[in-house]
Amino acid sequence: MSGNTPKPKTTPEKSTGLHVGEIAPGVKKVDPILVADGVSRSFGGLTAVDVEHLEVPRGAITALIGPNGAGKTTFFNLLTGFDTPDSGTWEFDGESLAGIPAFKVAQRGQVRTFQLTKALSLLTVLENMKLGAKDQVGEKLWQSIFPFLWKGKEDEIERKALELLERFKLIKLKDDFAASLSGGQRKLLEMARALMSEPTLVMLDEPMAGVNPALTESLLEHILDLKKEGMTVLFVEHDMHMVRHIADWVVVMAEGKIIAEGPPDVVMVNPDVVDAYLGSHQDTDLGVVTGRIPEGKQ
């Protein structure tokens, strides 16, 4: 790992024994939480996603990597109900999610964050957090008229929101408008808000993109904490040093297809991965390639 890339306080213990049989694209997992089959999506004749089979191991941190335009975010959008595939099926925790709208996907325990954060700028940090809670009684019209029906639940939601803001070191900003937060603080807010729904699977789309290096270590620690608390993590990232350090399993996409997967140290030396993704940068910190670390200082 680069000397300029913040390192988590403790070296994470990697999960092993996640797959069954020989490692190859689409390899079966011992206990998959997400299974996708034949998922495809095209735009104007260009195939963005063409995933034959993928299983995401439960209780582990899986990194989804690949060059720009590989289809990673589109794949995320399909699996979380933000886009509709041309074909394919997928199951989360044994239940089909094909055709299920995004809000119901989140209610079932599969939540995602975005590369470009979706905080509601004209609401406060605390109000943004409250929106992430599920089973809010006051959301039903007739019940909202009678405060005694929802006040207790509202107080419970606020207590949970404040606890998470404390944990993510955003408590002093609870009454500030989300518009006033830095890019890194918005990433923290979005991750904290995702936890309000008590998810089983957390999908993070480039959680480190645009983040000040001072907050990178904090985000790394929070991602590791998700696993420690029993959640499964699937995240998109370009910094290979960070992926190698925290990911238990790595899936590689190129031109919409899964071209390789396996433990980080195995994937990073895979000739197909080097050719399709790392290329001439295989000996360079990807933080330099993506502009997060000044060249010559890695």
LOVO-566038 format. One line per field, with one value per residue (C-alpha): residue number from 1; residue in one letter; chain; z, y, x. Coordinates in pm, whole numbers, plus 50000, padded with zeros to 5 digits. Each point is the difference from the previous one (the first is absolute). Layout:
BEGIN
vopa = [NUM, ...]
kolti = [A, ...]
vexlum = [A, ...]
w = [Z, ...]
v = [Y, ...]
u = [X, ...]
***
This chain:
BEGIN
vopa = [1, 2, 3, 4, 5, 6, 7, 8, 9, 10, 11, 12, 13, 14, 15, 16, 17, 18, 19, 20, 21, 22, 23, 24, 25, 26, 27, 28, 29, 30, 31, 32, 33, 34, 35, 36, 37, 38, 39, 40, 41, 42, 43, 44, 45, 46, 47, 48, 49, 50, 51, 52, 53, 54, 55, 56, 57, 58, 59, 60, 61, 62, 63, 64, 65, 66, 67, 68, 69, 70, 71, 72, 73, 74, 75, 76, 77, 78, 79, 80, 81, 82, 83, 84, 85, 86, 87, 88, 89, 90, 91, 92, 93, 94, 95, 96, 97, 98, 99, 100, 101, 102, 103, 104, 105, 106, 107, 108, 109, 110, 111, 112, 113, 114, 115, 116, 117, 118, 119, 120, 121, 122, 123, 124, 125, 126, 127, 128, 129, 130, 131, 132, 133, 134, 135, 136, 137, 138, 139, 140, 141, 142, 143, 144, 145, 146, 147, 148, 149, 150, 151, 152, 153, 154, 155, 156, 157, 158, 159, 160, 161, 162, 163, 164, 165, 166, 167, 168, 169, 170, 171, 172, 173, 174, 175, 176, 177, 178, 179, 180, 181, 182, 183, 184, 185, 186, 187, 188, 189, 190, 191, 192, 193, 194, 195, 196, 197, 198, 199, 200, 201, 202, 203, 204, 205, 206, 207, 208, 209, 210, 211, 212, 213, 214, 215, 216, 217, 218, 219, 220, 221, 222, 223, 224, 225, 226, 227, 228, 229, 230, 231, 232, 233, 234, 235, 236, 237, 238, 239, 240, 241, 242, 243, 244, 245, 246, 247, 248, 249, 250, 251, 252, 253, 254, 255, 256, 257, 258, 259, 260, 261, 262, 263, 264, 265, 266, 267, 268, 269, 270, 271, 272, 273, 274, 275, 276, 277, 278, 279, 280, 281, 282, 283, 284, 285, 286, 287, 288, 289, 290, 291, 292, 293, 294, 295, 296, 297, 298]
kolti = [M, S, G, N, T, P, K, P, K, T, T, P, E, K, S, T, G, L, H, V, G, E, I, A, P, G, V, K, K, V, D, P, I, L, V, A, D, G, V, S, R, S, F, G, G, L, T, A, V, D, V, E, H, L, E, V, P, R, G, A, I, T, A, L, I, G, P, N, G, A, G, K, T, T, F, F, N, L, L, T, G, F, D, T, P, D, S, G, T, W, E, F, D, G, E, S, L, A, G, I, P, A, F, K, V, A, Q, R, G, Q, V, R, T, F, Q, L, T, K, A, L, S, L, L, T, V, L, E, N, M, K, L, G, A, K, D, Q, V, G, E, K, L, W, Q, S, I, F, P, F, L, W, K, G, K, E, D, E, I, E, R, K, A, L, E, L, L, E, R, F, K, L, I, K, L, K, D, D, F, A, A, S, L, S, G, G, Q, R, K, L, L, E, M, A, R, A, L, M, S, E, P, T, L, V, M, L, D, E, P, M, A, G, V, N, P, A, L, T, E, S, L, L, E, H, I, L, D, L, K, K, E, G, M, T, V, L, F, V, E, H, D, M, H, M, V, R, H, I, A, D, W, V, V, V, M, A, E, G, K, I, I, A, E, G, P, P, D, V, V, M, V, N, P, D, V, V, D, A, Y, L, G, S, H, Q, D, T, D, L, G, V, V, T, G, R, I, P, E, G, K, Q]
vexlum = [A, A, A, A, A, A, A, A, A, A, A, A, A, A, A, A, A, A, A, A, A, A, A, A, A, A, A, A, A, A, A, A, A, A, A, A, A, A, A, A, A, A, A, A, A, A, A, A, A, A, A, A, A, A, A, A, A, A, A, A, A, A, A, A, A, A, A, A, A, A, A, A, A, A, A, A, A, A, A, A, A, A, A, A, A, A, A, A, A, A, A, A, A, A, A, A, A, A, A, A, A, A, A, A, A, A, A, A, A, A, A, A, A, A, A, A, A, A, A, A, A, A, A, A, A, A, A, A, A, A, A, A, A, A, A, A, A, A, A, A, A, A, A, A, A, A, A, A, A, A, A, A, A, A, A, A, A, A, A, A, A, A, A, A, A, A, A, A, A, A, A, A, A, A, A, A, A, A, A, A, A, A, A, A, A, A, A, A, A, A, A, A, A, A, A, A, A, A, A, A, A, A, A, A, A, A, A, A, A, A, A, A, A, A, A, A, A, A, A, A, A, A, A, A, A, A, A, A, A, A, A, A, A, A, A, A, A, A, A, A, A, A, A, A, A, A, A, A, A, A, A, A, A, A, A, A, A, A, A, A, A, A, A, A, A, A, A, A, A, A, A, A, A, A, A, A, A, A, A, A, A, A, A, A, A, A, A, A, A, A, A, A, A, A, A, A, A, A]
w = [50000, 49920, 50280, 49901, 50021, 50354, 50165, 50234, 50365, 50006, 49729, 49906, 50020, 49657, 49948, 49824, 49868, 49823, 49676, 49888, 49737, 49762, 49995, 49675, 49895, 50147, 50255, 50256, 50357, 50322, 50125, 49738, 50105, 49644, 49686, 49650, 49679, 49641, 50090, 49694, 49912, 49675, 49905, 49633, 49884, 50245, 50259, 50340, 50214, 49900, 50320, 49948, 50367, 50319, 50366, 50282, 50319, 50321, 50288, 49789, 49831, 49622, 49770, 49648, 49785, 49634, 49759, 49945, 49787, 50112, 50115, 50376, 50094, 49745, 50159, 50341, 49864, 49863, 50320, 50215, 49787, 49864, 49643, 49812, 49826, 49652, 50144, 50308, 50352, 50339, 50355, 50329, 50306, 49803, 49873, 49643, 49961, 49623, 49930, 50363, 50036, 50173, 50322, 50054, 49932, 50280, 50232, 49951, 50126, 49687, 49999, 49788, 49996, 49692, 49845, 49986, 50339, 50026, 50323, 49999, 50010, 50153, 50287, 50306, 50063, 50267, 49772, 49728, 50250, 50106, 49639, 49992, 50271, 49900, 50146, 50081, 50123, 49924, 49627, 49978, 49945, 50253, 50272, 49945, 50128, 50349, 50157, 50279, 49735, 49866, 50262, 50178, 49675, 49898, 50326, 49949, 49646, 50120, 50273, 49746, 49757, 50268, 50099, 49639, 49954, 50312, 49863, 49663, 50169, 49849, 50321, 50014, 49654, 50076, 49961, 49694, 49654, 49801, 49728, 50231, 50037, 49821, 49749, 50256, 50265, 49755, 49939, 50375, 50025, 49719, 50158, 50342, 49850, 49828, 50343, 50123, 49807, 50177, 49675, 49942, 49682, 49952, 49645, 49977, 49663, 50013, 50368, 49980, 49684, 50062, 50369, 50177, 50111, 50359, 49987, 49804, 50310, 50170, 49703, 49990, 50368, 49953, 49711, 50213, 50287, 49777, 49961, 50371, 50071, 49778, 49682, 49649, 49796, 49621, 49887, 49685, 50031, 49781, 50257, 49979, 50313, 50200, 49832, 50074, 50364, 50098, 49743, 50068, 49640, 49675, 49689, 49678, 49726, 49649, 49715, 50210, 50072, 50305, 49881, 50330, 50371, 50305, 50305, 49943, 49975, 49742, 49788, 49989, 49818, 49764, 49643, 49882, 50277, 49932, 49632, 50038, 50301, 50150, 49669, 50007, 50348, 50168, 50192, 50084, 50291, 49844, 50226, 49764, 49686, 50129, 50123, 50372, 50074, 49834, 49769, 50156, 50354, 50010]
v = [50000, 50350, 50209, 50270, 49771, 50010, 49662, 49874, 49987, 49621, 49750, 49840, 49624, 49867, 49757, 49680, 49688, 50207, 49800, 49644, 49836, 50159, 50380, 50137, 50266, 49902, 49758, 49878, 50129, 49806, 50235, 50259, 50290, 50129, 49786, 50149, 49805, 50122, 50369, 50224, 50364, 50184, 50367, 50084, 49674, 50020, 49722, 50153, 49689, 49634, 49799, 49629, 49896, 50163, 49906, 50240, 49827, 50077, 50173, 50103, 50315, 49964, 50257, 50054, 50144, 50075, 50278, 50301, 49898, 49636, 50009, 49994, 50282, 49882, 49654, 50160, 50191, 49682, 49800, 50276, 50085, 50333, 49864, 49719, 49725, 49869, 49650, 49810, 49904, 50047, 49898, 50165, 49778, 49742, 50241, 50125, 50374, 50016, 50271, 50119, 50383, 50156, 50099, 49645, 49861, 50223, 49894, 49638, 50076, 50075, 50366, 50195, 50330, 50201, 50124, 50343, 50028, 50037, 50200, 50237, 50332, 50215, 49762, 49987, 49715, 49860, 50025, 49812, 49726, 49967, 49948, 49681, 49828, 49739, 49914, 50362, 50005, 50369, 49940, 49873, 50286, 49918, 49907, 50320, 50201, 49852, 50067, 49749, 49726, 50091, 50215, 49703, 49859, 50347, 50031, 49655, 50091, 50323, 49820, 49752, 50281, 50189, 49685, 49943, 50365, 49970, 49686, 50163, 50318, 50216, 50077, 50363, 50052, 49852, 50334, 50115, 49977, 49708, 50251, 50141, 49668, 49918, 49714, 49765, 50095, 49931, 49654, 49939, 50129, 49773, 49696, 50086, 50057, 49660, 49838, 50155, 49728, 49721, 49842, 49653, 50091, 50343, 50096, 50293, 50163, 50148, 50102, 50162, 50206, 50371, 49948, 50212, 49773, 50108, 49818, 49697, 49814, 50064, 49858, 49694, 49934, 50031, 49753, 49749, 50062, 49900, 49655, 49975, 50067, 49712, 50186, 49909, 50269, 50032, 50308, 50158, 50147, 50093, 50017, 49652, 50044, 50064, 49709, 49765, 50105, 49973, 49779, 49629, 49933, 50195, 49989, 50153, 50142, 50102, 50095, 49898, 49646, 49834, 49906, 49887, 49964, 49867, 50110, 50335, 49857, 49744, 50246, 50264, 49763, 49859, 50072, 50088, 50258, 50148, 50027, 50136, 50224, 50047, 49999, 50216, 50122, 49662, 50119, 50339, 50095, 50043, 50302, 50172, 49887, 50129, 50326, 49940, 49989, 50237, 49816, 49941, 49993, 49651]
u = [50000, 50115, 50142, 49751, 49699, 49855, 50009, 49723, 50102, 49993, 50081, 49666, 49969, 49906, 49713, 50108, 49830, 49736, 49978, 49930, 50222, 50249, 50017, 49857, 49747, 49664, 50145, 49748, 50023, 49957, 49728, 49898, 49779, 49953, 49975, 49964, 49934, 50001, 49974, 50044, 49942, 50064, 49986, 49956, 50154, 50290, 50003, 50073, 49939, 50012, 50045, 49950, 50020, 50122, 49973, 50092, 50121, 49813, 50177, 50300, 50129, 49992, 50159, 49866, 50279, 50054, 50092, 49777, 49702, 50018, 49635, 50052, 49761, 49741, 50017, 49947, 49700, 49844, 50046, 49850, 49697, 50123, 50005, 49827, 50200, 49934, 50018, 50103, 49899, 50162, 49925, 50085, 49991, 49804, 49734, 49972, 50054, 49944, 49743, 49991, 50015, 50298, 49822, 49875, 50348, 50131, 49718, 50102, 50352, 50203, 50106, 50244, 50185, 50091, 50321, 49834, 49837, 49622, 49970, 49703, 50181, 49726, 49934, 50223, 50240, 49767, 49696, 50189, 50075, 49637, 49896, 50205, 49796, 49744, 49658, 49914, 49643, 49955, 50048, 49640, 49755, 49732, 50253, 50200, 49702, 50035, 50343, 49946, 50013, 50344, 50176, 50160, 50136, 50125, 50194, 50151, 50108, 50161, 50195, 50133, 50088, 50192, 50190, 50108, 50098, 50215, 50161, 50071, 50129, 49725, 49814, 50120, 49852, 49657, 49818, 50196, 49851, 50142, 50096, 50267, 50186, 50323, 50011, 50150, 49746, 49719, 50147, 49998, 49642, 49882, 50163, 49856, 49654, 50017, 50045, 49676, 49813, 50193, 50127, 50138, 50190, 50161, 50104, 50242, 50067, 50352, 49985, 50345, 49943, 50054, 50074, 50259, 50291, 49932, 49663, 50117, 50119, 49667, 49808, 50226, 49937, 49624, 50001, 50191, 49758, 49706, 50152, 50078, 49632, 49892, 49913, 50109, 50176, 50024, 50191, 50142, 50348, 50297, 50281, 50149, 50209, 49685, 49820, 50289, 50000, 49633, 49824, 49948, 49894, 50043, 49780, 50135, 49776, 50108, 49768, 49701, 50118, 50154, 50349, 50153, 49936, 50174, 50203, 50180, 50352, 49884, 49803, 50275, 50238, 49736, 50123, 49647, 49969, 50342, 49915, 49646, 50042, 50343, 50190, 50311, 49905, 50038, 50306, 49853, 49778, 49654, 49961, 50245, 49820, 49666, 50150, 49948, 50373, 50254, 50239, 50339, 49859, 49853]
***
